[in-house]
Amino acid sequence: MEGGVAHGADATAFKECLALSYKNPYVLRLAFSAGIGGLLFGYDTGVISGALLYIRDDFKDVDRNTVLQESIVSMAVAGAIIGAAIGGWLNDKFGRRTAILIADFLFFVGAVIMASAVNSALLIVGRIFVGLGVGMASMTAPLYISEASPAKIRGALVSTNGFLITGGQFLSYLINLAFTKAPGTWRWMLGVAGLPALLQFILMLLLPESPRWLYRKGRQEEAKAILRKIYSPEQVEVEIQALKESVDKEIEENKASEGINLFKLCQTKTVRRGLIAGVGLQIFQQFVGINTVMYYSPSIIQLAGIASNRTALLLSLVTAGLNAFGSIISIYFIDRTGRKKLLVISLFGVMISLGFLSAVFYEATSTSPAVSMAETSHFAASFTCPAYHNAGSATSWDCTRCLKASPDCGFCASPQNKLLPGACLISNDTIKDACHDQDRLWYTRGCPSRYGWLALLGLALYIIFFSPGMGTVPWIVNSEIYPLRFRGVCGGIAATANWISNLIVAQSFLSLTHAIGTSWTFLVFGVLSVIALFFVLICVPETKGLPIEEIEKILERRGLHLMFWKKRAKEKNGGEVDGKKEVGGDV
């Protein structure tokens, strides 16, 4: 906690966090109310993956245009980039609580616009509004929680934001399944998102501003009153004094400054190193491919050979559930194991999972069912896909080539066995119904495969490894690695970097799978995860259980600490460790 005294983050941190439910429920109330911002983040991430399947059915211009599909997904990300950038300024100018209230309002407006959209353009406008709210909430919620948390359990409490993100994703898949049979399917899916935004708006009206922000703005008495609710009587005076010293020091350092700008941030060694670590983690969180899984999970499952929209949604629920479970694991281990170790374990697992997925999709593509002239001619001649009819070497066609040849092509599987040769037909509702009437399966996203269950296993492994480490730790590190005076701005920069990276991945994934194939796409993400591992080993310090001012000292004087698995020795005798001075937390 900013200005807090140093507490060791030992194995009891998780138990102490649970004990707050009866010892001091006020702290949990602050954490979970702010954490609803994470729920909004997660719900929006997950809901569009299922809604997109049905939006394509209602809006034919979307169904035949891969770029438009990517735009519907990624325009929320584009709005989040702006929201995160503005959020940094709002946080420092008006406070964390006000920023969350504005985010809730924008999200609610966006949900209403999406639910009532009559065309794809209006749907994109609603997605931008939702993105603005998500962007602000994504960097404000963990910041608010961090500044209202004792240092010893700060990681566990900030992890509740990560849990609510994954919980929101899981909830979105449940709601998607619930509305698959309802009229206006996707409108309900997207419109329900306004309810948690409304709930958080009401809750935050009843909660105070961050005590850290209040103290920095000269409202000391208000800050002290809040701290007395957070800490026990024997701790609170020590915390207040430590916070006062920290803020006074920053004010003194700020007298000669001319305001915050990027150049000044980079000139300050601790902030520069903190930004490298924080921004780098946010970029790699996206570049190892998480939101291809969360935004496009049902589409990926269809690429693996599952034809039914409902079945794809049901199987995607497994990955969303594992993601939520992984965030619970993070809450337990984050203050027990440490940030850096979780990141390394997470990235090792992600590398293995992405390699496995790449191999599975390569094999699935290599064994794609052939296109049979006899099966195709079984239907009316006018049903045959023109690209197949006009091909000079149609005898060598398989399902994959049929679907890649044109957006107007679909594959109707054999009635005896979906893996036997099938028909390459025009893709429209009439021919789709004709295919189904003969007890055949209709494919337009992916081809029949015996390896579909392996793709689901690969996605599950990916989520299990990603969620406890790379899923939550980047947000925790960014909530505690910057000095208070720069925290809002630096947090905004890091969140903006996250959303820009998210936009790049979301806007390119479907096009990339179409251009180079799903197998090679996952292999690219695998290579990026290897680079991310080296980045973590070299650039990211361990911040477990440290007050913010101690983290500043680590950034000021630290060297490489590659042997991160060894426990950091406790400071003794005024900063001496085993008879030697500790340098930047690394002995």
C-alpha positions in Angstrom: 0.0 0.0 0.0 1.3 3.4 -0.9 3.1 4.8 2.1 2.5 1.6 4.0 4.9 -0.2 6.2 6.7 -3.3 4.9 4.9 -6.5 5.7 6.2 -9.9 4.6 3.8 -11.6 2.1 3.9 -15.1 3.6 1.7 -18.1 3.2 -1.0 -16.7 5.4 -1.8 -13.8 3.1 -4.6 -15.6 1.3 -6.1 -16.7 4.7 -5.9 -13.1 5.9 -7.7 -11.9 2.8 -10.5 -14.4 3.5 -10.6 -13.3 7.2 -11.5 -9.8 6.1 -15.0 -11.0 5.4 -15.7 -11.0 9.1 -12.8 -8.9 10.6 -13.1 -5.9 8.3 -15.8 -6.3 5.5 -15.3 -2.7 4.6 -12.1 -3.4 2.7 -13.8 -6.3 0.8 -16.7 -4.0 0.0 -14.4 -1.5 -1.6 -12.5 -4.2 -3.5 -15.6 -5.9 -4.9 -17.5 -2.8 -5.7 -14.6 -1.4 -7.7 -14.0 -4.9 -9.1 -17.3 -4.8 -11.0 -15.4 -2.8 -13.5 -13.5 -6.0 -14.1 -16.8 -7.8 -14.5 -17.8 -5.3 -17.3 -14.4 -5.8 -18.9 -14.8 -9.6 -18.9 -18.5 -9.6 -19.9 -17.8 -7.5 -23.0 -14.8 -9.6 -23.9 -16.8 -12.8 -23.7 -20.3 -11.8 -24.9 -19.2 -10.6 -28.4 -17.8 -14.1 -29.2 -21.2 -15.7 -29.0 -23.2 -12.7 -30.2 -21.1 -12.6 -33.4 -22.4 -16.0 -34.5 -26.0 -14.7 -34.5 -25.1 -11.1 -35.8 -23.8 -12.8 -38.9 -27.1 -14.6 -39.3 -29.1 -11.4 -39.0 -26.8 -9.0 -41.0 -25.7 -10.6 -44.2 -23.2 -7.9 -44.9 -21.4 -9.0 -41.7 -21.6 -12.7 -42.6 -19.7 -12.3 -45.9 -17.2 -9.7 -44.7 -14.4 -10.9 -42.4 -13.0 -7.4 -41.9 -16.5 -6.2 -40.8 -16.7 -9.0 -38.3 -13.3 -8.0 -36.9 -14.4 -4.4 -36.8 -17.5 -5.2 -34.7 -15.2 -7.0 -32.2 -12.3 -4.5 -32.3 -14.2 -1.2 -32.3 -14.8 -1.8 -28.6 -11.1 -2.2 -28.2 -10.5 1.1 -30.2 -12.9 2.8 -27.8 -11.0 1.3 -24.9 -7.8 2.7 -26.1 -9.3 6.2 -25.9 -11.0 5.4 -22.6 -7.7 4.2 -21.0 -5.8 7.3 -22.2 -8.5 9.7 -20.9 -8.9 7.5 -17.8 -5.3 8.3 -16.7 -6.0 12.0 -16.8 -9.4 11.7 -15.2 -7.9 9.6 -12.4 -5.3 12.2 -11.5 -7.6 15.2 -12.0 -11.0 14.1 -10.5 -10.2 10.9 -8.6 -10.5 7.2 -9.0 -14.2 7.1 -7.9 -15.3 9.7 -10.4 -13.5 7.9 -13.2 -15.4 4.7 -12.4 -18.7 6.5 -12.4 -18.1 8.0 -15.8 -17.0 4.6 -17.1 -20.3 3.0 -15.9 -22.4 5.7 -17.6 -20.6 5.2 -20.9 -20.9 1.4 -20.7 -24.6 1.6 -20.0 -25.3 3.9 -22.9 -23.3 1.6 -25.2 -25.2 -1.4 -24.1 -28.6 0.3 -24.9 -27.3 1.4 -28.4 -26.1 -2.2 -29.2 -29.3 -3.8 -28.1 -31.4 -1.5 -30.3 -29.0 -1.5 -33.4 -30.8 -1.8 -36.7 -27.7 -2.1 -38.8 -24.0 -3.0 -38.4 -23.0 0.8 -38.4 -25.1 1.5 -35.3 -23.8 -1.7 -33.7 -20.3 -0.4 -34.1 -21.2 2.9 -32.5 -22.5 1.1 -29.5 -19.3 -1.0 -29.3 -17.3 2.2 -29.2 -19.2 3.6 -26.3 -18.8 0.3 -24.4 -15.1 0.4 -25.2 -14.7 3.8 -23.7 -16.2 2.6 -20.5 -14.2 -0.6 -20.5 -11.0 1.3 -21.1 -11.5 3.6 -18.2 -12.6 0.8 -15.9 -9.7 -1.5 -16.9 -7.0 0.8 -15.4 -9.1 2.5 -12.7 -10.5 -0.5 -10.9 -7.2 -2.2 -9.9 -5.7 1.2 -9.1 -8.6 2.0 -6.7 -8.3 -1.5 -5.1 -4.6 -1.2 -4.7 -4.8 2.1 -3.0 -7.3 0.8 -0.4 -5.4 -2.4 0.4 -2.9 -3.3 3.1 0.4 -4.3 1.5 0.4 -7.9 2.7 -2.8 -8.7 0.9 -2.7 -6.1 -1.9 -2.0 -8.7 -4.5 -4.8 -11.0 -3.4 -7.3 -8.1 -3.4 -6.2 -6.7 -6.7 -6.6 -10.3 -8.0 -10.3 -10.1 -7.2 -10.5 -7.7 -10.2 -8.9 -10.4 -12.3 -11.3 -12.9 -10.9 -14.3 -10.7 -11.8 -12.9 -10.2 -15.3 -12.9 -14.0 -15.8 -16.1 -14.3 -14.0 -17.7 -11.8 -16.3 -16.4 -13.8 -19.3 -17.9 -17.0 -17.8 -21.2 -15.2 -17.1 -21.3 -13.9 -20.7 -21.1 -17.5 -22.1 -23.9 -18.6 -19.7 -26.1 -15.7 -20.9 -25.2 -16.4 -24.5 -26.4 -20.0 -24.0 -29.6 -18.8 -22.2 -30.6 -16.6 -25.1 -29.8 -18.9 -28.0 -33.5 -19.7 -28.4 -34.9 -16.3 -27.6 -36.2 -13.9 -30.3 -33.6 -11.2 -31.0 -30.8 -13.5 -29.6 -27.8 -11.3 -29.8 -29.7 -8.1 -28.7 -30.4 -9.7 -25.3 -26.8 -10.9 -25.1 -25.4 -7.4 -25.6 -28.1 -5.5 -23.8 -27.8 -7.4 -20.5 -24.4 -5.8 -20.1 -25.9 -2.6 -19.0 -27.1 -4.1 -15.7 -23.8 -4.6 -13.9 -22.8 -1.1 -15.0 -25.9 0.3 -13.4 -25.2 -1.7 -10.2 -21.6 -0.5 -9.9 -22.7 3.1 -10.5 -25.1 2.9 -7.5 -22.5 1.1 -5.3 -19.7 3.6 -6.1 -22.0 6.5 -5.2 -22.0 5.1 -1.7 -18.3 4.6 -1.4 -15.5 7.1 -0.7 -12.7 8.3 -2.9 -9.3 6.6 -2.8 -7.5 7.7 0.4 -4.2 7.9 -1.5 -5.6 10.4 -4.0 -7.3 12.4 -1.2 -4.1 12.7 0.7 -2.2 13.8 -2.4 -4.8 16.5 -3.1 -4.4 17.9 0.5 -7.6 16.4 1.9 -5.8 14.7 4.7 -8.7 14.5 7.2 -10.9 12.7 4.7 -8.0 10.3 3.9 -7.3 9.6 7.5 -11.0 8.8 8.2 -11.0 6.2 5.4 -7.7 4.7 6.6 -9.1 4.3 10.1 -11.8 2.1 8.5 -9.2 0.0 6.6 -6.6 -0.6 9.4 -6.8 -1.7 12.9 -6.2 1.0 15.6 -2.6 -0.2 16.3 -1.7 0.0 12.6 -3.5 3.1 11.4 -1.2 5.8 12.9 1.9 4.1 11.5 0.2 3.9 8.0 -0.8 7.6 8.2 2.7 8.7 9.1 4.3 6.6 6.4 1.8 8.0 3.8 2.5 11.6 5.0 6.3 11.1 4.5 5.8 9.6 1.1 3.5 12.4 -0.1 5.7 15.1 1.4 8.7 13.7 -0.4 6.9 13.7 -3.7 5.7 17.2 -3.2 9.2 18.4 -2.5 10.5 16.6 -5.6 7.7 18.2 -7.7 8.5 21.8 -6.8 11.1 22.2 -9.5 9.1 20.2 -12.1 7.0 21.8 -14.9 4.3 19.2 -15.0 4.1 15.7 -16.1 4.9 14.8 -19.7 6.3 11.7 -21.5 9.8 13.2 -21.7 9.9 13.8 -17.9 8.6 10.4 -17.2 11.4 8.8 -19.3 14.0 11.0 -17.6 13.1 9.6 -14.2 14.9 6.3 -13.8 12.4 4.6 -11.5 9.4 5.6 -13.6 11.2 4.7 -16.9 12.1 1.2 -15.6 8.6 0.8 -14.2 7.0 1.8 -17.5 9.2 -0.7 -19.4 8.1 -3.5 -17.1 4.5 -2.4 -16.8 3.9 -1.5 -20.5 5.8 -4.5 -21.7 3.7 -6.9 -19.6 0.5 -5.4 -20.9 1.7 -5.7 -24.6 2.8 -9.3 -24.2 -0.5 -10.2 -22.3 -2.2 -9.5 -25.6 0.4 -10.7 -28.1 0.5 -14.2 -26.6 -3.1 -14.4 -28.0 -5.5 -14.4 -25.1 -8.2 -12.3 -26.7 -8.2 -14.4 -29.9 -9.4 -17.1 -27.5 -11.9 -15.0 -25.6 -13.2 -12.9 -28.6 -13.3 -15.8 -31.0 -13.5 -18.9 -28.9 -16.7 -20.3 -30.6 -15.2 -19.4 -34.0 -12.0 -21.3 -33.2 -14.0 -24.3 -32.1 -15.9 -24.1 -35.4 -12.6 -23.9 -37.2 -11.8 -27.2 -35.5 -14.8 -28.8 -37.1 -17.9 -28.1 -34.8 -20.7 -27.0 -37.1 -23.4 -26.0 -34.6 -23.5 -22.5 -33.1 -25.0 -23.8 -29.9 -22.5 -26.6 -29.5 -19.6 -24.1 -30.1 -21.0 -21.9 -27.4 -21.5 -24.8 -25.0 -17.9 -25.9 -25.5 -16.6 -22.4 -25.2 -18.2 -22.3 -21.7 -15.5 -24.8 -20.7 -12.7 -22.4 -21.5 -14.5 -19.5 -19.8 -15.0 -21.6 -16.7 -11.4 -22.6 -16.6 -10.4 -18.9 -17.0 -12.4 -18.0 -13.9 -11.0 -21.0 -12.0 -7.5 -19.8 -13.0 -8.1 -16.4 -11.5 -9.1 -18.0 -8.2 -5.8 -19.8 -8.2 -4.1 -16.5 -8.8 -5.7 -15.0 -5.7 -4.4 -17.9 -3.6 -0.8 -17.9 -5.0 -0.1 -14.2 -5.9 1.1 -13.2 -2.4 2.4 -16.7 -1.6 4.5 -17.5 -4.7 5.2 -14.0 -6.1 4.4 -12.2 -9.3 7.5 -13.1 -11.3 7.4 -16.8 -10.6 3.7 -17.0 -11.6 4.5 -15.1 -14.8 7.3 -17.6 -15.8 5.2 -20.7 -15.0 2.3 -19.2 -16.9 4.4 -18.4 -20.0 6.0 -21.9 -20.1 2.5 -23.4 -20.1 1.3 -20.9 -22.8 4.2 -21.8 -25.0 3.5 -25.6 -24.8 -0.3 -25.0 -25.3 0.2 -22.8 -28.4 2.6 -25.4 -29.9 0.0 -28.1 -29.3 -2.8 -26.0 -30.9 -0.6 -25.3 -33.9 0.0 -29.0 -34.4 -3.7 -29.9 -33.9 -4.9 -27.4 -36.5 -2.1 -28.4 -38.9 -3.2 -32.0 -38.7 -6.9 -31.1 -39.0 -6.2 -29.1 -42.2 -4.1 -31.9 -43.7 -6.9 -34.4 -43.3 -9.7 -32.2 -44.5 -12.5 -34.2 -46.2 -12.4 -34.2 -50.0 -14.9 -32.5 -52.2 -16.7 -35.1 -54.4 -18.2 -34.3 -57.8 -20.8 -37.0 -57.2 -21.8 -35.6 -53.8 -22.0 -32.0 -55.3 -24.0 -33.1 -58.3 -26.5 -34.8 -55.9 -27.9 -31.3 -55.4 -29.3 -29.0 -58.2 -26.7 -27.7 -60.5 -27.6 -24.1 -59.5 -26.5 -25.0 -55.9 -22.9 -25.7 -56.9 -20.4 -23.1 -55.7 -19.2 -21.1 -58.8 -15.6 -21.2 -57.6 -15.7 -25.0 -57.6 -17.6 -25.3 -60.8 -15.1 -23.0 -62.7 -12.0 -24.6 -61.2 -9.8 -26.4 -63.7 -8.5 -28.9 -61.1 -11.6 -29.5 -59.1 -10.8 -33.1 -58.5 -8.0 -32.1 -56.0 -10.3 -29.9 -53.9 -11.0 -30.6 -50.3 -13.2 -28.8 -47.7 -10.6 -26.3 -46.7 -10.0 -25.2 -50.2 -13.7 -25.0 -50.8 -14.2 -22.6 -47.9 -11.1 -20.5 -48.7 -12.0 -20.2 -52.4 -14.8 -17.7 -51.7 -17.1 -16.4 -48.9 -19.9 -17.7 -51.1 -18.8 -21.3 -50.7 -20.0 -23.8 -48.0 -19.3 -27.5 -47.4 -22.1 -30.0 -47.0 -20.8 -33.2 -45.4 -21.6 -36.7 -46.4 -24.7 -38.1 -44.7 -22.9 -41.4 -43.8 -19.9 -39.9 -42.2 -18.8 -36.2 -42.0 -15.2 -37.2 -42.7 -16.1 -38.8 -46.1 -16.1 -36.6 -49.3 -18.9 -34.0 -49.4 -20.3 -31.2 -51.6 -19.0 -27.7 -52.3 -22.1 -25.5 -52.6 -23.2 -21.9 -52.5 -23.4 -20.6 -49.0 -26.9 -19.2 -48.3 -29.8 -20.1 -46.0 -31.8 -22.0 -48.7 -28.9 -24.4 -49.5 -28.0 -24.6 -45.8 -31.6 -25.8 -45.1 -31.4 -28.2 -48.1 -28.2 -29.7 -46.7 -29.8 -30.1 -43.2 -32.9 -31.7 -44.7 -30.8 -34.6 -45.9 -29.3 -35.2 -42.4 -26.0 -33.6 -43.4 -23.9 -31.1 -41.5 -23.3 -27.7 -43.0 -19.8 -26.0 -42.6 -18.8 -22.4 -43.4 -16.2 -21.6 -40.7 -14.2 -24.8 -40.5 -14.2 -28.3 -41.8 -15.1 -31.7 -40.3 -12.3 -33.2 -38.3 -11.6 -36.0 -36.0 -9.3 -33.7 -34.0 -11.9 -31.2 -32.8 -11.7 -32.5 -29.2 -7.9 -32.0 -29.2 -8.4 -28.4 -30.2 -10.7 -28.0 -27.2 -8.1 -29.7 -25.0 -5.4 -27.3 -26.3 -7.6 -24.2 -25.6 -8.3 -25.6 -22.1 -4.6 -26.0 -21.4 -3.9 -22.5 -22.7 -6.4 -21.0 -20.4 -5.3 -23.0 -17.4 -1.8 -21.7 -17.8 -2.5 -18.2 -18.9 -5.1 -17.2 -16.4 -3.3 -17.4 -13.0 -0.2 -15.6 -14.3 -0.3 -13.5 -17.5 -4.1 -13.0 -17.0 -3.9 -11.2 -13.7 -0.2 -10.3 -12.8 0.2 -7.5 -15.4 -2.6 -5.6 -13.9 -1.3 -6.1 -10.4 2.2 -5.1 -11.3 0.9 -1.9 -13.0 -1.2 -1.0 -9.9 1.9 -1.0 -7.6 5.0 -0.3 -9.6 4.7 3.5 -10.1 5.2 6.4 -7.7 1.9 7.9 -6.5 2.4 11.2 -8.4 2.8 9.4 -11.7 0.6 6.4 -11.0 -2.6 7.7 -12.8 -0.7 8.8 -15.9 1.6 5.7 -16.0 -1.4 3.4 -15.4 -3.2 5.1 -18.3 -0.1 4.6 -20.6 0.1 0.9 -19.7 -3.6 0.3 -20.1 -3.6 2.2 -23.4 -0.7 0.0 -24.6 -2.7 -3.1 -23.6 -5.7 -2.0 -25.6 -3.7 -1.0 -28.7 -2.1 -4.4 -28.6 -5.6 -5.9 -28.1 -6.8 -4.0 -31.1 -4.0 -5.2 -33.3 -4.7 -8.9 -32.3 -8.5 -8.6 -32.5 -8.5 -6.8 -35.9 -6.1 -9.2 -37.5 -6.9 -12.7 -36.1 -9.6 -13.8 -38.6 -7.8 -12.3 -41.5 -4.6 -13.9 -40.4 -6.2 -17.4 -40.1 -7.6 -16.9 -43.6 -4.3 -15.8 -45.0 -1.8 -18.2 -43.4 -4.1 -20.7 -41.7 -5.0 -21.3 -38.1 -2.0 -23.5 -37.4 0.6 -20.9 -38.4 -1.4 -18.2 -36.6 -1.1 -20.1 -33.3 2.6 -20.8 -34.0 3.2 -17.0 -34.4 1.6 -16.5 -30.9 3.9 -19.3 -29.6 7.0 -17.5 -30.8 5.8 -14.3 -29.2 5.3 -16.1 -25.9 9.0 -17.2 -26.0 10.0 -13.5 -26.4 7.6 -12.6 -23.5 9.3 -15.1 -21.2 12.8 -13.6 -21.8 11.3 -10.1 -21.2 9.9 -11.2 -17.8 13.2 -12.7 -16.8 15.1 -9.6 -17.7 12.9 -6.6 -17.1 10.2 -7.4 -14.5 11.1 -7.1 -10.7 9.5 -9.0 -7.9 7.0 -6.8 -6.0 5.5 -9.3 -3.7 4.5 -7.8 -0.3 6.5 -4.6 -0.8 5.2 -1.1 0.0 5.4 1.2 -3.0 8.4 3.2 -1.8 10.4 0.0 -1.5 9.5 -0.9 -5.1 10.9 2.5 -6.1 14.2 1.6 -4.5 14.3 -1.7 -6.3 13.8 0.1 -9.7 16.4 2.7 -8.8 19.2 0.3 -8.0 18.2 -3.1 -9.2 20.3 -5.4 -11.3 19.2 -8.6 -13.1 17.6 -11.0 -10.7 17.3 -14.1 -12.7 17.4 -16.4 -9.7 13.9 -15.2 -8.9 12.8 -18.6 -7.4 15.1 -18.0 -4.4 13.4 -16.2 -1.5 14.5 -12.6 -1.0 16.3 -12.3 2.3 14.6 -10.2 4.9 16.2 -6.9 5.7 18.1 -6.9 8.9 19.9 -4.2 10.9 18.9 -1.2 8.8 18.9 -2.8 5.4 21.8 -5.3 5.8 21.2 -8.8 4.6 23.5 -11.5 5.9 26.1 -8.9 6.6 25.9 -7.2 3.2 23.9 -4.3 2.0 20.9 -5.1 -0.1 21.0 -3.5 -3.5 17.6 -2.8 -5.0 16.1 -5.8 -3.4 18.5 -8.2 -5.1 21.2 -9.6 -2.9 
